Amino acid sequence: MEKVELQLEIMSSVRGAVVYFAVLLSTSLRATENPCASCHPSEVKTFAVNAMARSLSTAAPQPDGHIHHAQSDSEISIRHNPDGVMIHRLTSHGLTAEYPIAYAVGAGKVGFSYLVSIPPYLFQSPVSYYSQAATWDVTPGYEPERVLDFTHPISEGCVFCHSNTANLLPGTDNQFRQPALSPISCERCHGPTQAHLQKPLPGSIVNPAKLSPAARDSVCEQCHLEGEVRILNPGKQWQDFQAGVTLESVFSTYLTPTPPSAGEKAVSHSEQLSLSRCARESAGRLWCGTCHNPHSSAIDRAAEVRAACLNCHTSLISDPRHPTDTECVSCHMPRIRPNNVAHAAITSHRIALPLTQPASTANPIGRELTAWRQPPPSLASRNFALALFQVGRSAKDWDQVYHSYQILSHLPQRDPPVLATLGSILLEQNHADLAVSLFRQALAAEPRNARFSYLLGAALNAQGNRQAALSELRHSIGLDPSSPDPYRKLSEIYDRLGMPSLSRQAIADYLKFMPQNMTFRRGSSTGN
């Protein structure tokens, strides 16, 4: 089914046969170059055409197009140059920005988003292709923006689910060596392969089906459990997660209840499945792998899923009161519209009875912000409070922010993210002296953290220590010249000091990094 879908998807592009045969060739090469292929040729071959294996690509054969974004009064055109490279061109209020696409992100079942490169940084394009509707539109998250631009930064966390490895520069979260990213491979579900390749014995590689339920489900949840917010454990990076352990050894996922009328998120498969009667009454036997086998060569997916259902429901399906049908999905797992991605439909994983209202979408263990699974006890309060801060700040719910502060301020140990969060809350409450102290502590622990340096500069400015603030903001720029915040703050300080030429110079310095930036060029053109 997936191979047929891939062929139709590619053949529908404007480059038709050329792209089709190129993909067949690349699929063959991936299978033969894969070190697992010598012992597992059929598994490697079937995975190569699976959606996960197509999670990310440097090729973008989707059709040319054009959109108008009314909110920003912008036009975006999509075209391919003679070498086949996709180009995104943004025009707004007399200004133009144009970038070649470095990566197409997605397998195409829902669509593709795109990344542009200003080495060693990656940024998200404001336009995406929606395969199901065969249309172009703004990228999710860009819809309300009044100034479209190529300025959404890509960090390790942004590409965690679509790349097997993010080739980060040591000590950074958003700076990449080349090649920056690679598609999902065998290791994503089976863990590191080195020991198994050296001595291919049972137990030297992870078989997800043989893990404990929490570790088994974590293999799928790493990408199919979006939740409301994810919080890294102290000292951890996203790539520290490996198949065989639970997610909570690296990060915690938190959910918030959603009323049925609000619909489902596009990436909420695990949450939906957990609410199904099938999952709740299976005592852990029903999991993603029951119906989804990345190595399946089945042509008829409907029959494959029906066979999985028959493992438990033979008598029900044979009941004369049950409609005779060849598949189960259309009635019990219908296509639904997600609430956070336009032009798309996803398969409901609630496995609900037909013609009934879905059960409450509240997570199964509470009505408040709740951990999917609790982290180690020593991190439970810390991770919850950091999640509460992010959710509260995003929703402008200051009661939640204050509750977060109360918890964090009483922790016996404060790692850098905790210190920086406390500092941010205090700075917003005009306690600049305390904020400066906390940001200094956070930066002392992570001296290469450009965000902490920027926050310290902002706090020093609020404290009235202008010269120290200017110095710290320049230090932040030296650590990460891609962030516009310290340049903007420098410009603001110089304006208040009555130094307009230095204010303009701060803006000009950022434009040296990103010469096509729409927001800063607009400011320059108006004399700000």
PyMOL commands that set and color helices and strands:
alter all, ss='L'
color gray80, all
select helices_A, chain A and resi 2-11+16-33+35-38+41-48+52-54+157-159+187-190+194-198+208-210+213-224+238-240+247-249+260-262+269-275+277-280+288-291+301-318+329-332+377-395+398-409+416-428+432-445+450-463+466-479+485-496+500-513+518-525
alter helices_A, ss='H'
color red, helices_A
select strands_A, chain A and resi 56-57+65-69+74-80+86-92+95-100+103-105+111-118+121-124+127-130+135-138+152-153+165-168+176-182+229-232+251-255+335-336+346-347+370-371
alter strands_A, ss='S'
color yellow, strands_A
deselect
rebuild
show_as cartoon
